[in-house]
Amino acid sequence: MNHFLKLQGSLFDSPRKQLPLFLEQMATLLEAGLPIDIAFRSMGRNSHSGYFPNMAFATAARLEKGELLSDILEEENKIFNAFDIAIIRTSETSGDLVEGFSQLFKYHKKHEALRQKLRATFTYPAILASASLITIIILLTVVIPQFEPMLGQQKNAPPLITLMMLSSSHFLIEYGWIAFSVIMFLMLYIQTRNGRKQFHNWIIKAPRVGSIVESIAIEQWSRGMALLLDRGIPLPKALELGAPLYNNDEMIRAGQRIAKQTAEGRQLTISMAEAGHFPDSIIQLTRIGEETGDLGIMFEKSADYLTTEIQSKLESTISILEPLIIIVLGGIVALVVIALMTTTMSLNLMVT
């Protein structure tokens, strides 16, 4: 789930993160009546650092030579993907670049708002879980070993809970590096093509989380499809351009199958139903769009409906996740503390 920063662009910002503000500023300049080449020159002067100033000045120079904006920006694949270029190209053809930039900005803004909501929702559980795990590791690797020499002097066997904590401490100290290595390997493996594919297949099938991921992917696809169709792009081409919007390999493959089947003349809703990822409500809205000829409007309604549904799913998941983290990890911390207290009491009795 990234923050859209200003175009001053810090060292850690990627150009893609800065795209929404760039689109908004371009729409504002064009709406004010500036020619496209002058607008890009102005963008180059107003941006203090980062990727955009050089790109804006270079684009302005090429526009002055008569090149098409869409052809120029198509080469800037660090920031503009095929979906963005399709919107700009159709807007350029229709002579309505102001609306094209404006709609593209609104699309990216809504998508980022959802990402921010996801980040904000899961930040507290992530901090809670991380703090609890760090506490447990410190107790098992630093605190409990301090008591072991004293326990060796005890004639009676230590309490069972103390023995369990000691065993856990020994295991973590001796084999913890293996667990750490496995985690690092998995993180690196996920970055590979096969690893990402397997991770996406797993995450989409995971209880609760998979449903949220699926809804987010369909929401982004539906909103993108609405924009593509509104710009006058034919449905088969829009489906082809919209498939990569899912941001999940499993969903992308499903989107590509739907695009291929629709291009071959198959009804869109039938392909969507067979894909197995689309809720019945979204299929019904799409069917209404097919029957009325208002597919773009229905896709937009589908995206709005899914946004509300995602919010509900997030709230439901967090209401279960937070208490679960507290109970499980808090319980482990409590066991460790009880073991320490029991050990301390045993040692005190031994001294007396």
C-alpha positions, 0 to 999 in steps of 0.5 A: 500500500505510497505517498504522493509528494510534491514535485520537489522530489526527495532522494527516495521519491520515484517519478511514478509517485510524483505523477498525480501532482504533475498531471494536476498542474498540467491540467491547470496550465492548459485550462488557463490557455497555455499552449502545450509546449509553453505549459511543459516549459513552465513545469520545467521551471517550477520543478526544483529537482528530480526527474520532471524538470529535465523531462519537461524541458526535453518534451517542450523542445520536441513539441516545438519540432512538431512531434506528438505529445503521446509519442514523446511521453510513450518513451518516458516509461519510468512514469507513464504506462500504457494506460496513461499513454492511451488516455493522453493519445485519445485526448490529443486526438480529440483535442481535449487534453485539458480533460484528459489530464484532469481525468487521469489526475482524478484516477490516480488521486482516487487510487492513491487515496485507497492506498493511503487508507490501506496503509493507515488501517494496517499501520497500528497492527503492524507496529503492535505486532513488531513491538511485541515480537521484539519484546519476546525476542529480547526476553528469550535471548537476553533476559532468560539466559541470565537466570540459567546459571542460578537455576543450575544451583537449584536442587529441585527441578525448575517449574515446567513453564520455566523449562519451556522458556529455557528450551525456547531461549536455547532454540532461538539463540542456536537456530534463530539465524536459520529462521532469519535466513529463511525469511530473507530468502523468501523476501528476495525470492518474492522479488523474482518473477516466479516468486511474485507469481506464487506469492500473488497466487497465495495472497489472492486465496488467503482468508479475508486478506485475499478478498480485500486484495481481490476487491482492490484489484477489481476497483482499480480495474473498474475505475480504469475501464470507466476512464478508457471507455469515456475517452472513446477507446473501444471495449476490446482495446480498453480491456487489453489496456486495463488488464495490467491495472490489477497489480496482481499477477493472478488477476492480470492473467484473468484480465488478459483472458477476458480481453482475448475472449471479448475480442473474439466476440464473447460476451464480457459478463460471461468471461467475467463470471468464468474468471471467478474473481468478480463479485456477482454485484459487479457482474450484474452492474456490468450486464446492465451496462452492456444492455444499456450501452453505458458500460463506462458509467456502470464501471464507475458505479462498480468502482464506487461500490467496491470502494465502500465494500473495501472500507467495510472489509478493512474495518471488519478485518481490523476488528478481528486482527487487533484483538488477535495480535494482542491475545496471541503475542500478549499471551506469549509475553505474559508466559515469559513474565510468569516464567521469570517470576516463578523462577525468581520465587524459586530462587528466593525460596532456595536462599531462605 
